[in-house]
Amino acid sequence: MIHNDWKVIVSEQLDQVFGRLVNRSWQRFSEQLHTREIDDLLVGAVITAAVAQGNALIDLNSDGDHHYLRAADRRRRLRRRRRP
């Protein structure tokens, strides 16, 4: 009887740990999603500002950590490379 009680206690503790791990996993997922959305918003703002200043976006690359924008000044035909 004592052996079975011990198994129940351990099982309940493991269930609690698992539940906390699942909750933390969802928190991290939500944080990463929010970060990506903010990142997209900021890149969009940089592109919008560049176009408003007379530039044309000619290239956009990302290595996963950094974004690289290449723009051409439509009036002077100069090319610029920016990293927002």
C-alpha positions, 0 to 999 in steps of 0.5 A: 500500500505504501509503495502505491502511495509513493507512486501516486505522489511521484506521478503527481509531481511529474505531472506538475513538472510536465505542466510547468514545462508545457506552459513555459514552452507556450510562453517562449513560443508567444515571445518569439512570435511577438519578436518576429512580428515587431521585427517585421514591423520595423523592417517595413518601417525602414523600407517605407521611410527609405522609399519616402526619401526617394529610394527604391528597394532593390534587394532584401536578405536576412541571415536569421539574425540580421536583415540587409536592405539594398536601395537605389536613390532614384534621383541620383542613381546611387546604391546603398546598403543598410542594416536596420 
